[in-house]
C-alpha cells in the first residue's frame, strides 16, 4: 500500500483536486505573461536619428542615409545636410561616399504599433541594442536563482508556503516594475519577478501531482503547460489592446494579489508533511480533502496508525536529511540527474530561442504570438496521447529530435522565404513546448518525494541556463546567417538521443524514497537481463 491507495480511499480525483488545480492553473495563465511579455514590452519599432527642428518627412533624406528599400538607416546620419539628395530618386542617389556619424540627438520612433516600450523609453538601440537581450537574460537569471533557492526551500519548508510567498513576491515586484525610474531598476525588479515565477511554478506543479492519483497524473500533470499555452493567447489579446509597457506590466501583475489570498485555501502536500515528521498535520489535511471530496466517513476512519500503515517506507525516510548531493549520491539518481540536466537545458534553449524574438519573422508580432500559441494545442494533445499510450521516454525523445531537425532545416532556408521560415519555426516551437510538458511530468515521476522539489529545482536551473543563453546566441547572426538556428536545433537532437538512458515511468507509482527508486531500477535491469534475446 502507498499514498496513491490512500488518495483513492478519500475520493481520488474529486472536488478538491479540481478546485485547487483550477486556482493554480488560472495563476499559471497570467504567469506565462511575465515570461514572454518582453516580445511586447521590449519591441523595437522602426526608428532613425532624430533631426532637431526638422519635422517635414520629405526633408529627412537630406539628413539620414536610406537603404535600397528607401527606408532610413537606424543608427547613422550625415555629418552635413545633403540637400541635393532631395532632388534625386532612390536609384540615382549614391550615398556610399558621403560622411556619416552616429545619431547625435537621439532617435525618432514609429509609434503606430507601440506607444511606449522599454526600447523607446531608454533608447536601447544601435550601440545599446544588446541591452534588450540582456534584460530578458536577467529575468531568466532570476528564474534560475529561484529554481536553485526556492526549489530547495520547498523541500525544507513545504510546497504551500513557498507558493504563497512566491505569489506575493511576484505581485509586489511586478507592480513595482511598472513604475521603474531607470533601466537598472527595471532589470533588478525583473530578476526578483523571475525568482518568484520559478518558485510558484515548481511548487504548484508538485502540489498538483502529489494530490493526484496515478490514473489521472498525465492529464493533471500537464496543467501547467496548458495554462502557459492559454497565457500566450491572453497576453496577445491584452498587449493588442494595451500598447504602453508600463500599463501592460501593471495589468499582468496586480492579479497575483488575488492569487496570494487564494493560495491559503490550498492544502499542503500530505506526502511532504509525513516525510518531514508532521504526521498530525498530514492527517488533518487528508481529512480536510476527504471532506471537500464528499468522503467524510472515509476521512474520519483514517487514524495515525492507518496513515503509518500506508506510508511505512516514507515514515522511515523522515529520519534522514536530504540535500542536492543526494541527486548524485546513488547510481540511479546520478544517471537520472545527468540526463535530465541535458534534457531541461536543450528544451529551454531551443524553445526560448524561437519564442523570444518574434519580430524577425517580418509578420505582426501579435499575429505571430497567436500562431505560436495556437500550435501548442495540437502539439500538447499529441504529447498527452504519446505519454498515455506509448510512454514518457519515447515521447520525450520524439519531442526533442523532431523539432531539433525542423530548426536545423530552417537555418538553410533563405531569409526571403518568410512564410516557410515562419511555418518551420511554428512547428518547431510547438513541439518544443510539448517537450516542456513531458519533461516536467517525467522529472516529477523520476524523483522520489524526499528530493522531488530539489530535483525539479535543479532541472529548472539547467533550463534557465538554456533560456539565459538563448538570447545571447542571436548575436551570432552578425557573423553567419543561420548560425543561431543551427545551434538552437543541434542541442535538442543530442538531448533526444540521450533520453534512451532514462527509465520508463508510465503507470508506475509515484516514488517516495531514494531506496525505492534504486530497488525498482535494479529489478528492471535484472528483468531485462533475464529476458531471452
JOFEN-V644020 format. One line per field, one symbol per residue. phi: phi as a letter, one per 20 degrees, with the letter a starting at -180 (. if undefined). Layout:
phi->???
This chain:
phi->.bfffffffdoledffgffffffffffffffffffdffgdfdfdfgbbgfdgmcdegfefffdcfdefemdffeccbffcgdffffddeffeeddfeefcbfgedncddedfecfbcffffdleclfdffffffffffffffffffffeffffffedoffffffffffffffffffgfdgebfffgffffffffgfgfffffffffffffddfgfdfffffegfffffffgffffgffffededfffffffedggfffffffffffffffgffffdlcffffffffffffffemdffffffedfffffffcgffffffedddcffffcfdgfffffffffgffffffffffffeeebfffemdgffffffffffffffffffffffffddpfffgffffdfffffffffffdegffeffffffffffffffffffggffffgffefefgfcffffffffffffffffffgfffgffffdbfnfgffffefffffffffggeeeecfmefffdcffffffffffffffffeffe
